[in-house]
Amino acid sequence: MSTLAQLRSGALAGSQRLSLSDGLQTFPPEIFALADTLEILDLSGNALSALPDDLPRLRKLRIIFCSDNQFTTLPEVLGQCPPLQMVGFRANRIHTVSARSARCPPTWAAALICKS
């Protein structure tokens, strides 16, 4: 598990995998410094309720986990991230999945367990 302080200091430069569980309420913009390398992002166990509109800047992102957060809708921006192969939003309060966020490959189906 990495820390926000490590991310901000640049100690995680070039990382392909990042796991942050720091009570985050907002998506740390410092994550975009890993845009050219990041493939797996785990933001589970925080207090997030949204992802940034510019998430597709993480052009190599294949897997994102946002379980145990405060999402009530599946973020539409996920539908704009073609490389994504797996998402996980377990233990959130998701009650809405829009057509935009539902543009997902079949492999997402196993990971989209959205029960509280």
N, C-alpha and C positions, 0 to 999 in steps of 0.2 A: 504494500500500500504506500502510495506516495503522499506527500503533503503539499498544501498550497504554497507554503514557504519554499519548498524545493522547486516547484514549478516557476514561481516568481523570480527565483534567483538564477534560473537558466540551467540548473543542475540536471534537468531532465531533457535537455536538448537532444534531438535525434531519437527520442523514444518511440517505439512502435506500439507500446501498450501503456495506458495510464489508468490508474484506479485512484479516485479521490472520494473519500467519505469524511468530510470535514464540517458537516452541518451547513453546507452551502445552500443559500437561498436564491442565488443567481448563478448563471453559467459563467465561470471565470474566463474573461477574454484572453488571458495568457495561454489558454489551450491552443489558440490559433497559431502560436509560435511553433507548434508541432504539425502544422498543416501538411508539410511535405512527407512526413514519416508515420503519423499516427494511424494505426489500423484498428485498434481495440480500445474503446473508451468505456470505463465503468464508473458511473456516477451514482451508483446505488447507495442507499442509506443517507441521503441528504434531505433537504427540504425544498427541492426544486419543483416548480409548477409549470415551467416553460423552457423551451430551447431557443437559441437565437435564430433569427431568420437567415443569417449567413452561415449556418452550420455546413452547407455544401462546400465551404472553403476547405474543410477537412477532406480533401479529394481522395484520400486513400482509406477513409474510414469504412471498415467492413462490418464491424460489430459494435453495437452500443447497448449498454445496460443502464437502465434508469429505474430499477426496482426500488421499492421502499422510499418513495418520494411523495409529492403532493399533486401529481398530475390528475386533472379531471377530464382532459381531452388528450387523445393521442396527437402529438404535435404534427401539424401539416407539413412542416419542413422536412420530415422524414421522407416524404414522397418525392422530394427534390434531391435526394442523395442516392444516385444510381448504384454506387459501389456497395451499399449496405446489403449484407446477406443475412444478418440476424439482429433482431432488436429484442429487448426484454424490458417490460414495464409491469412486472408483477408487484402486487401489494401497493397499488396506487388506488385512486378513487376514480378511475376512468369510466365515464358513462357516455362519452361521445367519441365516435371515430368518423371523421369526415371523409368524403370521397377523395380529397387530396392526400390525406395521410394514408388512405387505404390502398393507394397505388403501390402495392408491395409484392415482392416475389413470394411464391409459395413457401419458401423456407422460413418466412416470418411467422407463419401460422402457429408453429410450435412454440414460439417465444412470446406471442401476444396473449399471455394469460393475465388478464387485467382485473382479476377479482381482488377486493380489499383484503 
